[in-house]
């Protein structure tokens, strides 16, 4: 039976080379050196023990504020701070992660918070499009004003067509002080945004499909003491084309037939 199983696996790899190779899963037991600064490095991007396991702690604080950055990085462009790693996927893909949403973020008077998962399509740093899904408690009309009357906690997604943000609110049954799964899927013509498996938004895109890089980002509002967000299990996987999926299914079915024929009678 081992020989048959090995043969079937070999046939699958030969028939669909790379079908399951262009992907990664990062559990943050350590920080993989593939992660490098995007725009501007945050105050912290570290593997820490939180809620019983190793997690990514993204820290944003006044050390990276406009007032404390070199004049070369004085633009508000560098208020977005985080790290990125290569995506390495050609074609359609899904990018997913878990994030811990603290009840401390559910405030209209406390610290401003904004953190996101980014997927960058295309072939050059300045090209393509961005799939961005995250959350904030900043005002949608007066982002940097901690005293704005219309502050609220909500999930948001980026609209690459207009440069604006979609306000997604919070899904039914959402709970603070809990882990939630954020996922982005590129279909080739649109980005689909999911929270805990529920599709909240489909947004069209025409700026490329390949996943060039994945990022975990936070926004620096220049406040003291800042904030930290815990992330885990960032993963990227290719979505097989229909023909590839059919081949995989056929090979799996063939393996099952072989196994049943070789299984000893009881």
N, C-alpha and C positions, 0 to 999 in steps of 0.2 A: 504494500500500500504506500510506503514511503517513496518508492520509485515512481509510482503513478502520480502521486502528489507533486513530486519534484518535476516530473515531465510536464504536467499541466501548467505549473508555475512558469517553467521555462518557455512554454508555448505562448503564454500570456505576455511575457516580457518581449519575446521576439515579435509577436504580432502587433503590439502597441507600445513601442519603445517610448519611454519618458512619460507614459500615461499617469504615473503616480510619483514622478521624480521631482517635478518642478514645484516644490512646496517646502515649508518649514513650520515647525512648532517650537515656540520658545516658552518654557515654563519658569524661567528666571531663577533657577537654582543658583546660577551665577549670571553675570552680564556678559553675553556673547560679544566678542570684539567686533562682530559685524555691525553693531550699533555705533553710529557716529553722529556728531552734532548736525542738526538741520537748522539753518538760520543762526540760532544762538543756543549754546548749551544751557540747560536749566541748572539751577543750584544743586539739584541732586537727581541722579538716575541710577538707583542702587537696588541690589537684591537684599531684601530684609525679611525677617520672620514677622508675619502678620496674619492673624486669624488662623493660626495653626500650620502655616506652610510658608515656603519661600515665595515672595511676591516682588513685583517691581514697585518701588516707591518713587514716584515722580514728584519732585519738590520745586516749587516756584516761590522765590522770595525776593526781598529788596536788593540782594546782592546783584541781581540781573536786571534791575530797573534801569530806566533811561538815565537817571541821574548818576548811576554807578557804572555805566558802560563806557568804553572808549568811544570817542567821537566818531570813529569809523562805523560804529554800530548804534548811532543815536536815533536812527529812523524807527518809527513805530513798527516797521516790518519786522524788527528784531524783538518785539515784545512777544511774538510767538516763539516758544522755546521748547525744544525737545530733541529726540534722537530718531534716526532713521536707519533702516537696514535694507539691503537689496531685496526686491520682490522675486525676480527671476522667473516670472511666469509669462508665457506667450499665449495669447488667447484669453478666453473667459476665466474668471477667477472669483473666489470668495475669500475675504479677509475678515477674521473674527477675533474677539477677545472677551475677557471678563473684566469688569470694573466694579470696585466696591464704592457704592454711593452712600456717603455718610450723611446722617441727619444734620450734621453741622453745616452742610451746604444748603439746607432748606431754610434760608434766612433772607430777609429783605433789609436787615440792618447790620449783619456781620460781614465777614470777609467776602470779597468778590472772588468767584471761582469760575474757571472755564477750562475744560480739558477734552481732548478728542483723539479718535483713531483716524488716521489719514491713509488713503491709498492713492498713489500717484501713477497715472497711466502715461503712456507715451515712451519716447526714447531719449529725451533730453531733459535736463533739470528745468529748463524754462518752457517746455512744451507740454502737450497732453492736457489732462484734466485731473481734478482732485475729487475723490470720494471722501467726504469728511462727515463723521458722525460722533457726537459727543453731548456734553451737557454744560449748562451755565446757569448762574443765578444773577447775571448782570441785566441791566435794562436793555431792551431791544432798540430803544431810541436814543439812549444816552449811556453808552456802554461803560465809560470810565467813571461814571458818577455813582458812588456807593450809596448816596442819599436819594437816588432817583425814585419817584413815586411808583413807577411801573416795573420795579424789579420783581422777578419770580423765578423759581427753579423750573427748568424745562430742558428737554432734549432738543438738539438742533442738528440740522444737516445743511451742508453748503450747496449752493446752486451755482455751478460753474458757468452757467449761461448768462447770469446777471451779476455775479459777484456778491449776491445777497445771501441771507440765511433763511431756511425754513424753520419755523417754530413748530416742533412736533408735540409739545406738551409732555405729559407722562402717560404711559400705557395703563389700561385698566388693571387693577390689582397690584400696581407698583408699590414697593416698600423701600423705605430708607434703611440704612444700616444693614445692607444685604448686597450680595453679588448679583450682577446683571450681565447678560451676554449681549454684546453689540456686534452686528455683522453687516458687511457690505458686500454686495455681489455685482459684478460687472457682466452684463449680458451681451455686450458689444454695441448696443444702441442706448443703454440706460444703466443707471446705478439703482440698485434696490437696497433699501435700508431696513434692517430688522432689529428689534429689541426683544430679547427673550423669545425669539422665534416668530414674533408677529411682524408682518410686513407693514411698515408705517408710511413709506413713501417710495415712489418710483419716479426718477428724474432723468430726463433724456440727456444723452451726451453724444457728441460726434467727434471727440478729440482723442481717439485712440483707445485701445482696449488692453494692451499688455500691461501687467503690473510691474512697474519699474522699481518702486520702493514702497515700504510701509513705514509709518511714523506713529509715535506716541507723543503728543504735544500738550502744552499748557500755555495759558496766556498770562503774561506778567502785567498786573495792574499797578505795580509800583507800591503796593501796600506793605506794611509791616504788621505781623510777621510773615505774611504769605500763607501758603497752603500746601498740602500734600495729597496726592491721589494715588490709590493702590490699584495696579493693573496686574493681570495674569493671563497666561496661555494665549499669547498672540500667535495666530496661525494663518498661513496663506496656503491655498490649495487651488490647483487648476481644475476647471470644470471640463470633463471630457466632451468632445463633440459627439453628436448622436451616433455617428458611425463607430466611433471608438467605444462608446458605451455598449453598443450592440455586440461588438467583438468580445469585450470583457465578459458580458453576460453569457455569450455563446461558449467561451472557453470555460467559464465557471460551471455551466450546465454540463459540458462534456466531462469535466472532472468529476462531477457528481455521478454521472452515469458510470464512469470507470470505477468509482469507489463502490457503488452499489453492486456492480457485477463481481468485484473482487472480495466483497465482504463475506466472511465465512458464515455458513448457515448455523443457526442455533439448534 
